Amino acid sequence: MLTDDQARDAVIVALDCSAQKALETARLLSGHARWLKVGMTLFYAAGPSIVETFKSQGYQVFLDLKLFDIPHQIEGAAASAAACGADLLSIHGLGGAAMVQAARRGVESQAAEKPDRCNLVAITVLTSMSEEDASSVGIETPIAQEVSRLASLACSNGADGIVCSPQEAQAMRQLLGPQARIVCPGVRPQGAQMGDQSRVATPLATLKAGASQIVVGRPIMNAPDPLKAFEDIVLELQGQ
């Protein structure tokens, strides 16, 4: 089981909502949550300033933009993400070795400006995808094998870790070792709706399997009392 500090550091609250709701939620969770996720919905609406705002409030920020482009564009985008204060940035492992290397150069170019370099995590296979979905886009190997292939490629070319579903967390920890950062979305507290996620698990089961951090959005954001929903997850991770 985790300590209170460890549990709070392990939960990334996904703010996939309007800027107004995101700011309200950040104020509500201040002093309780440590990490916020800014995804495409919020970032495209509010821009880099939303990251800067959350940083000024004491949060660490996972900028989940799932970057996927030619290496030159990715290097610049990663540098910009690091410059605005992101602590963690997602890219697509499917972009290949040169793209991952370019992202690493981008975040390292800003490392002198902040004490801790922005970490990179590579998307393997989206947690919304089933085996049937993967097959429909030409992935003929089982999802677990595809996740392993992309994880190895990314982490051998400069990524600090990966994003994968809870179902792959244990295998990824064994594959990548104790230092890799393994971030798992698709986490649902007991009794929560699955939504559009296909490969899910509970918060405690996901961390026991080997995840470093979990991403939880709708079960907190859509709860009648988001703060209570967050604290319930923290208590679960402490075994209470």
BELMOWO-V661915 format. One record per residue. N is the residue number from 1. RES is the residue in one letter. PHI is phi in whole degrees, -180 to 180 (999 if undefined). PSI is psi in degrees with one decimal (NA if undefined). D_FIRST is the distance of its C-alpha to the first C-alpha in Angstrom with 2 decimals. Layout:
# BELMOWO-V661915
n=N res=RES phi=PHI psi=PSI d_first=D_FIRST
n=N res=RES phi=PHI psi=PSI d_first=D_FIRST
This chain:
# BELMOWO-V661915
n=1 res=M phi=999 psi=159.6 d_first=0.00
n=2 res=L phi=-99 psi=155.7 d_first=3.79
n=3 res=T phi=-75 psi=171.1 d_first=6.90
n=4 res=D phi=-61 psi=-44.6 d_first=9.66
n=5 res=D phi=-62 psi=-45.4 d_first=11.61
n=6 res=Q phi=-62 psi=-40.5 d_first=9.34
n=7 res=A phi=-65 psi=-42.8 d_first=8.83
n=8 res=R phi=-68 psi=-35.3 d_first=12.59
n=9 res=D phi=-71 psi=-21.5 d_first=13.54
n=10 res=A phi=-85 psi=-16.4 d_first=12.00
n=11 res=V phi=-103 psi=119.8 d_first=14.15
n=12 res=I phi=-104 psi=119.5 d_first=17.86
n=13 res=V phi=-87 psi=120.4 d_first=20.15
n=14 res=A phi=-85 psi=119.1 d_first=23.14
n=15 res=L phi=-100 psi=70.2 d_first=26.41
n=16 res=D phi=-93 psi=75.7 d_first=28.72
n=17 res=C phi=-158 psi=-172.3 d_first=31.32
n=18 res=S phi=-71 psi=161.4 d_first=34.35
n=19 res=A phi=-61 psi=-40.6 d_first=34.45
n=20 res=Q phi=-61 psi=-47.1 d_first=35.09
n=21 res=K phi=-67 psi=-36.9 d_first=32.06
n=22 res=A phi=-62 psi=-44.5 d_first=29.87
n=23 res=L phi=-66 psi=-39.4 d_first=31.17
n=24 res=E phi=-64 psi=-42.1 d_first=30.72
n=25 res=T phi=-67 psi=-40.4 d_first=27.08
n=26 res=A phi=-61 psi=-40.5 d_first=26.45
n=27 res=R phi=-66 psi=-41.0 d_first=28.08
n=28 res=L phi=-64 psi=-39.7 d_first=26.11
n=29 res=L phi=-90 psi=-2.2 d_first=22.68
n=30 res=S phi=-57 psi=131.0 d_first=23.84
n=31 res=G phi=87 psi=-6.5 d_first=21.66
n=32 res=H phi=-117 psi=-59.7 d_first=18.68
n=33 res=A phi=-84 psi=153.3 d_first=18.25
n=34 res=R phi=-111 psi=-29.4 d_first=18.56
n=35 res=W phi=-124 psi=139.0 d_first=19.68
n=36 res=L phi=-124 psi=144.4 d_first=22.50
n=37 res=K phi=-105 psi=125.2 d_first=23.99
n=38 res=V phi=-106 psi=112.1 d_first=27.78
n=39 res=G phi=-101 psi=-167.8 d_first=29.20
n=40 res=M phi=-64 psi=-39.8 d_first=32.80
n=41 res=T phi=-55 psi=-49.7 d_first=33.58
n=42 res=L phi=-77 psi=-42.1 d_first=32.88
n=43 res=F phi=-65 psi=-41.6 d_first=34.00
n=44 res=Y phi=-69 psi=-24.5 d_first=37.32
n=45 res=A phi=-84 psi=-39.5 d_first=38.01
n=46 res=A phi=-111 psi=-19.2 d_first=37.13
n=47 res=G phi=78 psi=-175.7 d_first=37.32
n=48 res=P phi=-58 psi=-24.6 d_first=35.84
n=49 res=S phi=-62 psi=-27.3 d_first=36.32
n=50 res=I phi=-68 psi=-34.9 d_first=33.34
n=51 res=V phi=-66 psi=-45.5 d_first=31.09
n=52 res=E phi=-61 psi=-38.3 d_first=32.93
n=53 res=T phi=-63 psi=-47.6 d_first=32.50
n=54 res=F phi=-65 psi=-37.5 d_first=28.73
n=55 res=K phi=-63 psi=-39.5 d_first=28.63
n=56 res=S phi=-67 psi=-21.8 d_first=30.90
n=57 res=Q phi=-88 psi=0.8 d_first=28.47
n=58 res=G phi=96 psi=4.7 d_first=25.74
n=59 res=Y phi=-84 psi=156.7 d_first=23.78
n=60 res=Q phi=-98 psi=146.0 d_first=22.94
n=61 res=V phi=-123 psi=127.6 d_first=24.60
n=62 res=F phi=-97 psi=109.5 d_first=24.10
n=63 res=L phi=-90 psi=100.4 d_first=27.71
n=64 res=D phi=-98 psi=76.4 d_first=27.52
n=65 res=L phi=-99 psi=-7.4 d_first=31.20
n=66 res=K phi=48 psi=54.9 d_first=30.93
n=67 res=L phi=-62 psi=137.3 d_first=33.94
n=68 res=F phi=-156 psi=102.1 d_first=36.34
n=69 res=D phi=-164 psi=-173.1 d_first=39.87
n=70 res=I phi=-69 psi=153.4 d_first=42.15
n=71 res=P phi=-53 psi=-41.9 d_first=40.90
n=72 res=H phi=-59 psi=-45.2 d_first=43.20
n=73 res=Q phi=-66 psi=-39.7 d_first=41.90
n=74 res=I phi=-67 psi=-38.8 d_first=38.26
n=75 res=E phi=-60 psi=-45.1 d_first=38.74
n=76 res=G phi=-67 psi=-41.1 d_first=40.24
n=77 res=A phi=-65 psi=-40.9 d_first=37.69
n=78 res=A phi=-66 psi=-38.6 d_first=34.75
n=79 res=A phi=-63 psi=-42.3 d_first=36.59
n=80 res=S phi=-66 psi=-40.0 d_first=37.17
n=81 res=A phi=-63 psi=-44.0 d_first=33.55
n=82 res=A phi=-66 psi=-37.8 d_first=32.47
n=83 res=A phi=-66 psi=-31.9 d_first=35.35
n=84 res=C phi=-83 psi=-3.3 d_first=34.35
n=85 res=G phi=114 psi=2.0 d_first=30.98
n=86 res=A phi=-60 psi=137.4 d_first=28.55
n=87 res=D phi=-94 psi=-22.8 d_first=25.47
n=88 res=L phi=-147 psi=135.9 d_first=24.72
n=89 res=L phi=-134 psi=136.1 d_first=27.43
n=90 res=S phi=-101 psi=142.2 d_first=27.61
n=91 res=I phi=-133 psi=165.6 d_first=30.52
n=92 res=H phi=-91 psi=122.9 d_first=31.56
n=93 res=G phi=-61 psi=-27.1 d_first=31.26
n=94 res=L phi=-66 psi=-12.3 d_first=34.28
n=95 res=G phi=-69 psi=-16.2 d_first=36.37
n=96 res=G phi=95 psi=172.0 d_first=36.62
n=97 res=A phi=-59 psi=-46.8 d_first=36.48
n=98 res=A phi=-63 psi=-36.3 d_first=39.06
n=99 res=M phi=-70 psi=-41.6 d_first=37.37
n=100 res=V phi=-64 psi=-42.6 d_first=33.96
n=101 res=Q phi=-61 psi=-39.3 d_first=35.80
n=102 res=A phi=-65 psi=-40.0 d_first=37.65
n=103 res=A phi=-63 psi=-40.2 d_first=34.53
n=104 res=R phi=-64 psi=-42.4 d_first=33.23
n=105 res=R phi=-61 psi=-39.2 d_first=36.61
n=106 res=G phi=-62 psi=-48.6 d_first=36.45
n=107 res=V phi=-70 psi=-32.9 d_first=33.21
n=108 res=E phi=-69 psi=-26.2 d_first=34.27
n=109 res=S phi=-65 psi=-19.2 d_first=37.56
n=110 res=Q phi=-105 psi=0.6 d_first=35.82
n=111 res=A phi=-63 psi=-30.1 d_first=33.52
n=112 res=A phi=-70 psi=-18.7 d_first=36.03
n=113 res=E phi=-87 psi=-10.0 d_first=35.84
n=114 res=K phi=-144 psi=151.4 d_first=32.16
n=115 res=P phi=-65 psi=-32.6 d_first=29.88
n=116 res=D phi=-120 psi=126.0 d_first=27.31
n=117 res=R phi=-65 psi=141.2 d_first=28.67
n=118 res=C phi=-59 psi=126.5 d_first=27.78
n=119 res=N phi=-85 psi=152.3 d_first=25.58
n=120 res=L phi=-112 psi=132.5 d_first=26.74
n=121 res=V phi=-125 psi=137.4 d_first=24.91
n=122 res=A phi=-99 psi=131.2 d_first=27.08
n=123 res=I phi=-69 psi=133.4 d_first=27.20
n=124 res=T phi=-97 psi=-88.0 d_first=27.50
n=125 res=V phi=-122 psi=129.1 d_first=28.32
n=126 res=L phi=-54 psi=138.7 d_first=27.89
n=127 res=T phi=-69 psi=-11.2 d_first=25.28
n=128 res=S phi=-82 psi=-11.4 d_first=28.16
n=129 res=M phi=-88 psi=132.8 d_first=30.11
n=130 res=S phi=-95 psi=174.3 d_first=30.56
n=131 res=E phi=-59 psi=-39.4 d_first=32.32
n=132 res=E phi=-64 psi=-42.3 d_first=35.53
n=133 res=D phi=-61 psi=-45.1 d_first=35.13
n=134 res=A phi=-62 psi=-43.4 d_first=34.58
n=135 res=S phi=-62 psi=-35.8 d_first=37.62
n=136 res=S phi=-67 psi=-20.6 d_first=39.72
n=137 res=V phi=-106 psi=16.1 d_first=39.37
n=138 res=G phi=96 psi=5.8 d_first=40.22
n=139 res=I phi=-88 psi=102.8 d_first=36.90
n=140 res=E phi=-91 psi=-17.9 d_first=37.96
n=141 res=T phi=-82 psi=157.2 d_first=35.09
n=142 res=P phi=-57 psi=149.2 d_first=31.93
n=143 res=I phi=-55 psi=-41.5 d_first=29.43
n=144 res=A phi=-58 psi=-39.5 d_first=26.91
n=145 res=Q phi=-69 psi=-39.2 d_first=29.68
n=146 res=E phi=-65 psi=-40.4 d_first=30.67
n=147 res=V phi=-60 psi=-45.6 d_first=27.18
n=148 res=S phi=-62 psi=-42.9 d_first=27.12
n=149 res=R phi=-63 psi=-48.2 d_first=30.62
n=150 res=L phi=-69 psi=-35.5 d_first=30.06
n=151 res=A phi=-64 psi=-45.8 d_first=26.81
n=152 res=S phi=-63 psi=-43.8 d_first=28.64
n=153 res=L phi=-60 psi=-48.1 d_first=31.64
n=154 res=A phi=-66 psi=-47.2 d_first=29.86
n=155 res=C phi=-73 psi=-19.9 d_first=27.72
n=156 res=S phi=-87 psi=-1.0 d_first=30.80
n=157 res=N phi=-126 psi=20.2 d_first=32.80
n=158 res=G phi=117 psi=-8.4 d_first=30.83
n=159 res=A phi=-73 psi=145.7 d_first=27.88
n=160 res=D phi=-84 psi=-14.3 d_first=24.60
n=161 res=G phi=178 psi=-160.5 d_first=22.70
n=162 res=I phi=-140 psi=167.7 d_first=23.00
n=163 res=V phi=-114 psi=127.8 d_first=22.34
n=164 res=C phi=-148 psi=169.7 d_first=21.79
n=165 res=S phi=-76 psi=160.7 d_first=20.73
n=166 res=P phi=-56 psi=-29.8 d_first=17.39
n=167 res=Q phi=-67 psi=-23.5 d_first=19.54
n=168 res=E phi=-100 psi=-1.9 d_first=20.40
n=169 res=A phi=-60 psi=-45.2 d_first=17.12
n=170 res=Q phi=-64 psi=-46.0 d_first=16.61
n=171 res=A phi=-64 psi=-37.0 d_first=20.30
n=172 res=M phi=-69 psi=-36.9 d_first=20.41
n=173 res=R phi=-64 psi=-41.6 d_first=17.75
n=174 res=Q phi=-65 psi=-38.0 d_first=19.86
n=175 res=L phi=-73 psi=-44.4 d_first=23.01
n=176 res=L phi=-96 psi=-16.1 d_first=22.34
n=177 res=G phi=91 psi=176.6 d_first=20.26
n=178 res=P phi=-72 psi=-20.8 d_first=17.41
n=179 res=Q phi=-87 psi=-17.7 d_first=19.29
n=180 res=A phi=-68 psi=144.2 d_first=20.01
n=181 res=R phi=-92 psi=117.8 d_first=18.75
n=182 res=I phi=-115 psi=113.8 d_first=17.81
n=183 res=V phi=-110 psi=128.7 d_first=18.04
n=184 res=C phi=-121 psi=111.5 d_first=17.83
n=185 res=P phi=-83 psi=-170.3 d_first=19.89
n=186 res=G phi=70 psi=29.6 d_first=20.63
n=187 res=V phi=-102 psi=129.7 d_first=17.35
n=188 res=R phi=-133 psi=120.3 d_first=18.08
n=189 res=P phi=-57 psi=156.2 d_first=16.19
n=190 res=Q phi=-53 psi=127.2 d_first=17.25
n=191 res=G phi=91 psi=-7.4 d_first=20.98
n=192 res=A phi=-77 psi=155.2 d_first=21.71
n=193 res=Q phi=-70 psi=142.7 d_first=24.83
n=194 res=M phi=-74 psi=-27.0 d_first=24.70
n=195 res=G phi=63 psi=-134.2 d_first=27.57
n=196 res=D phi=-98 psi=15.1 d_first=28.96
n=197 res=Q phi=-87 psi=142.9 d_first=25.85
n=198 res=S phi=-108 psi=-35.1 d_first=26.27
n=199 res=R phi=-117 psi=90.7 d_first=23.21
n=200 res=V phi=-120 psi=167.5 d_first=20.18
n=201 res=A phi=-161 psi=170.1 d_first=16.70
n=202 res=T phi=-77 psi=162.0 d_first=14.07
n=203 res=P phi=-56 psi=-49.6 d_first=11.67
n=204 res=L phi=-65 psi=-43.0 d_first=8.46
n=205 res=A phi=-62 psi=-36.2 d_first=10.78
n=206 res=T phi=-67 psi=-43.9 d_first=12.18
n=207 res=L phi=-71 psi=-36.7 d_first=9.40
n=208 res=K phi=-63 psi=-31.5 d_first=8.55
n=209 res=A phi=-73 psi=-17.4 d_first=12.32
n=210 res=G phi=130 psi=0.0 d_first=12.63
n=211 res=A phi=-67 psi=146.3 d_first=13.32
n=212 res=S phi=-83 psi=-41.7 d_first=13.31
n=213 res=Q phi=-145 psi=155.0 d_first=13.99
n=214 res=I phi=-119 psi=150.3 d_first=14.91
n=215 res=V phi=-111 psi=123.4 d_first=18.21
n=216 res=V phi=-128 psi=123.3 d_first=18.75
n=217 res=G phi=-116 psi=-84.3 d_first=22.32
n=218 res=R phi=-58 psi=-38.5 d_first=24.21
n=219 res=P phi=-61 psi=-23.4 d_first=21.58
n=220 res=I phi=-93 psi=-51.2 d_first=21.42
n=221 res=M phi=-65 psi=-33.8 d_first=25.00
n=222 res=N phi=-94 psi=2.1 d_first=26.67
n=223 res=A phi=-74 psi=149.9 d_first=24.89
n=224 res=P phi=-57 psi=-33.9 d_first=27.20
n=225 res=D phi=-131 psi=91.9 d_first=24.89
n=226 res=P phi=-58 psi=-36.8 d_first=23.05
n=227 res=L phi=-65 psi=-43.8 d_first=21.33
n=228 res=K phi=-63 psi=-40.9 d_first=19.94
n=229 res=A phi=-61 psi=-41.6 d_first=18.90
n=230 res=F phi=-64 psi=-48.5 d_first=17.00
n=231 res=E phi=-65 psi=-32.5 d_first=15.36
n=232 res=D phi=-63 psi=-37.8 d_first=14.46
n=233 res=I phi=-67 psi=-42.8 d_first=12.52
n=234 res=V phi=-58 psi=-43.9 d_first=10.71
n=235 res=L phi=-65 psi=-39.6 d_first=9.98
n=236 res=E phi=-59 psi=-42.0 d_first=8.92
n=237 res=L phi=-69 psi=-21.0 d_first=6.26
n=238 res=Q phi=-91 psi=0.8 d_first=5.12
n=239 res=G phi=79 psi=22.5 d_first=5.82
n=240 res=Q phi=-102 psi=NA d_first=9.27
